[in-house]
């Protein structure tokens, strides 16, 4: 009886919780087979049962994708909340990126990044979940696809925009840069942790030869993570990536009291 009483006191205060995330450059819904199919994209995402999704190359009202508000349509199919961030006007509509969320979105922030081959932003949403102590930010990013020095500038501008952020942040998307590149090292040198174990190529979808899509985190109350590249070869020109983050979150802990990030295989 004494042991039972001890367990009932400890278990409610220390519970392992999962946060499920997906990042996907959807190529405005156009697959490697040339077909435009948002429902196919939605099925790929739905299989991961994500709490949050970072999407890149998203159309809103563009002629090439039938004038559809793609973020709104995916959110409807997946029964999630959505936010869209515009890069630029395109074909009678807007072209940019989006975030889908099962968690209530408290705030949306657009970070304007240095312009490269195309205009660029990073799209931040601030959410709060019972799975984590306090609020956290989830940011979708899509860096320049031509010049690495410009990607470094884009990362530095984003970090400057986050300098007053006191809560944990997850950064996800298409960085157009491989591991050990200057732009990704600029993150790691400033306390960001790449949520990745081993090399996992993501582009192109049919026969991926380079790894350019990632999750990064800073300040999360994390004990372990498991990441994967989803073996989807057709729906887009990128393979989507997913990560499951497990937090042993003390319910009375302060948001800034983060645990170190460790790999899922221990």
ABEGO torsion letter per residue (X at the ends): XAAAAAAAAAAAABBBBBBBBBBBBAGGGBBAAGBBBAAAAAAAAAAAGBABBBBBGBBBGBAAAGGBBAAAAAAAAAGBBBBBBBABBBGGBBBBBBBBBABBBABBBBBBBBBBABBBBBBBBBBBBAABBEBBBBBBBBBBAABAAAAAAAAAAAAAAAAABABBBBBBEBAGBBBGBAAAAAAAAAGBBBBBBEBBBAOBAABBABBABBBBBBGBBBABBBBBBBBBAAABABBBBBBBBBBBBBAABBAABBBBBBBABX
